[in-house]
Amino acid sequence: MRHVDVIVVGGGPAGAAAAERLKTAGADVLVLDKERFPRHKLCAGWITPQVMADLRLEESAYPHGLLSFRRLHFHVKGLRLGVPCVQHSIRRFEFDAWLLDRSGAECVQHAVRDIRAESGYYEIDGIFRCRHLIGAGGTSCPVRRSLFGGALSRTRALQTVTLELEFACDWRDADCHLWFFEHGLPGYSWYVPKASGWLNVGVGGMAMRLKQRSENIRLHWSHLAGKLQHQFGINVPDDPAGYSYYVRDFGEPMRIDNAFLAGDSAGLATRDLCEGIGPAIRSGQQAAHAIVNGTEYTLDGVTGASLGGGLISRCVDWAFTHGAGRATHSEEGIVT
Ligand SMILES: Cc1cc2nc3c(=O)[nH]c(=O)nc-3n(C[C@H](O)[C@H](O)[C@H](O)COP(=O)(O)OP(=O)(O)OC[C@H]3O[C@@H](n4cnc5c(N)ncnc54)[C@H](O)[C@@H]3O)c2cc1C
């Protein structure tokens, strides 16, 4: 059996950020991921300046394509509001592999199945053993399932469902567009251009509210494809893929003994824009900090709102979730 101080399950942004901090502090850390990197990850790939700052990353230092857009266009019921901003887009295929590599941590390809807590240690599949364990395995994280199952029950009303596609496209509009509540969608659809002629488009909404409306997210995908054809002259291939994750429920700390949850495994995406990369990175870093310093693991400073946390955030949150779970909007966001 291989023994290390810390095992991180999942090498996405949460796991890579945790691994980097642990490695820098001199910890003996191993990342386990079921995929071989670079791996495909469904995501619009929109990252905020806060993400860049948390990663101490200058635009010019990123070795792959990074596009910066200067305006975010919000479309609501036929009204259009262009908000000046500086935001970025990356391709997750490249970004995640780069982050994991940059962490300096060893990553072993292994699909984690069985986790047992035994006399102060965690044993994984009878092969790996550690004192500290970080669950960063996304929505279906095995750490959450094995060790937190009884303690945390997910609030169904906070579950999102998405459909998206990233494809090569000779796009002309280099800004980001978001359409809210179109055709009654309890969520929004997006157009996110990327460097080197890539485009990501998709729709996301609250799963339970869609079900209550007896609607399928596919219907809203068709609406989006029609709009992009009509307004932008873009033919979207009808080949989207889906994924589901949870927005933030401000419940109990995501730690039991020396097991921690970070990123999507803890359901940390923001409640107004369902932004999850920033919260994943921050929570991964904070879990690492707690391990290295023997301190409490708190999610203070892990934002729960992307739109500033004020009235607009609250209204969008309410329109999406109808106030389900616990919420707070005291953090700063992307639009200031
Ligand atoms: C369609 C869509 C669009 C999105 N757009 C944005 C956006 O534009 N901006 C934004 O900020 N957020 C966005 N998000 C949310 C964002 O993608 C997630 O919040 C973010 O990826 C969470 O990172 P993570 O590290 O927690 O999990 P993940 O990135 O999901 O990484 C989890 C890792 O765990 C591994 N794993 C899972 N199970 C096991 C196992 N049993 N054993 C070993 N390894 C395992 C997986 O292979 C994976 O590599 C979007 C999400 C979707 C679905």
The ligand as a MOL file (V3000), in Angstrom:
LIG
                    3D

  0  0  0     0  0            999 V3000
M  V30 BEGIN CTAB
M  V30 COUNTS 53 58 0 0 0
M  V30 BEGIN ATOM
M  V30 1 C -21.8260 23.5860 -19.1940 0
M  V30 2 C -21.0740 24.2260 -18.0590 0
M  V30 3 C -20.5750 25.5050 -18.2190 0
M  V30 4 C -19.8530 26.0980 -17.1620 0
M  V30 5 N -19.3040 27.3280 -17.3660 0
M  V30 6 C -18.5610 27.9020 -16.4050 0
M  V30 7 C -17.8620 29.1130 -16.6470 0
M  V30 8 O -17.8850 29.6600 -17.7540 0
M  V30 9 N -17.1470 29.6650 -15.6410 0
M  V30 10 C -17.0880 29.0750 -14.4030 0
M  V30 11 O -16.4400 29.6440 -13.5060 0
M  V30 12 N -17.6960 27.8920 -14.1520 0
M  V30 13 C -18.4180 27.2700 -15.1260 0
M  V30 14 N -18.9730 26.0590 -14.9080 0
M  V30 15 C -18.7470 25.3820 -13.6110 0
M  V30 16 C -17.3370 24.7920 -13.5550 0
M  V30 17 O -17.0950 24.0290 -14.7260 0
M  V30 18 C -17.1660 23.8950 -12.3280 0
M  V30 19 O -17.7040 24.5430 -11.2040 0
M  V30 20 C -15.6840 23.5730 -12.0820 0
M  V30 21 O -15.1960 22.7600 -13.1010 0
M  V30 22 C -15.4920 22.8810 -10.7250 0
M  V30 23 O -14.1650 22.4430 -10.6200 0
M  V30 24 P -13.7880 21.1630 -9.7300 0
M  V30 25 O -12.3240 21.0890 -9.7190 0
M  V30 26 O -14.5310 21.2230 -8.4550 0
M  V30 27 O -14.4220 19.9140 -10.5170 0
M  V30 28 P -14.1030 19.3110 -11.9670 0
M  V30 29 O -13.5440 20.3520 -12.8530 0
M  V30 30 O -15.3390 18.6130 -12.3780 0
M  V30 31 O -12.9610 18.2430 -11.6990 0
M  V30 32 C -13.2460 17.0520 -11.0140 0
M  V30 33 C -12.2110 16.0000 -11.3900 0
M  V30 34 O -12.4420 14.8350 -10.5880 0
M  V30 35 C -12.2250 13.6740 -11.3750 0
M  V30 36 N -12.9860 12.5660 -10.7940 0
M  V30 37 C -14.3340 12.4440 -10.7070 0
M  V30 38 N -14.6580 11.2590 -10.1470 0
M  V30 39 C -13.4830 10.6400 -9.8470 0
M  V30 40 C -13.1620 9.3760 -9.2680 0
M  V30 41 N -14.1010 8.5070 -8.8580 0
M  V30 42 N -11.8530 9.0630 -9.1250 0
M  V30 43 C -10.8790 9.8950 -9.5300 0
M  V30 44 N -11.1460 11.1040 -10.1270 0
M  V30 45 C -12.4160 11.4640 -10.2670 0
M  V30 46 C -12.7320 14.0770 -12.7580 0
M  V30 47 O -12.1510 13.2840 -13.7730 0
M  V30 48 C -12.2890 15.5500 -12.8340 0
M  V30 49 O -11.0300 15.6870 -13.4780 0
M  V30 50 C -19.6810 25.4230 -15.9390 0
M  V30 51 C -20.1800 24.1230 -15.7900 0
M  V30 52 C -20.8580 23.5260 -16.8500 0
M  V30 53 C -21.3590 22.1260 -16.6720 0
M  V30 END ATOM
M  V30 BEGIN BOND
M  V30 1 1 1 2
M  V30 2 1 2 3
M  V30 3 2 2 52
M  V30 4 2 3 4
M  V30 5 1 4 5
M  V30 6 1 4 50
M  V30 7 2 5 6
M  V30 8 1 6 7
M  V30 9 1 6 13
M  V30 10 2 7 8
M  V30 11 1 7 9
M  V30 12 1 9 10
M  V30 13 2 10 11
M  V30 14 1 10 12
M  V30 15 2 12 13
M  V30 16 1 13 14
M  V30 17 1 14 15
M  V30 18 1 14 50
M  V30 19 1 15 16
M  V30 20 1 16 17
M  V30 21 1 16 18
M  V30 22 1 18 19
M  V30 23 1 18 20
M  V30 24 1 20 21
M  V30 25 1 20 22
M  V30 26 1 22 23
M  V30 27 1 23 24
M  V30 28 2 24 25
M  V30 29 1 24 26
M  V30 30 1 24 27
M  V30 31 1 27 28
M  V30 32 2 28 29
M  V30 33 1 28 30
M  V30 34 1 28 31
M  V30 35 1 31 32
M  V30 36 1 32 33
M  V30 37 1 33 34
M  V30 38 1 33 48
M  V30 39 1 34 35
M  V30 40 1 35 36
M  V30 41 1 35 46
M  V30 42 1 36 37
M  V30 43 1 36 45
M  V30 44 2 37 38
M  V30 45 1 38 39
M  V30 46 1 39 40
M  V30 47 2 39 45
M  V30 48 1 40 41
M  V30 49 2 40 42
M  V30 50 1 42 43
M  V30 51 2 43 44
M  V30 52 1 44 45
M  V30 53 1 46 47
M  V30 54 1 46 48
M  V30 55 1 48 49
M  V30 56 2 50 51
M  V30 57 1 51 52
M  V30 58 1 52 53
M  V30 END BOND
M  V30 END CTAB
M  END
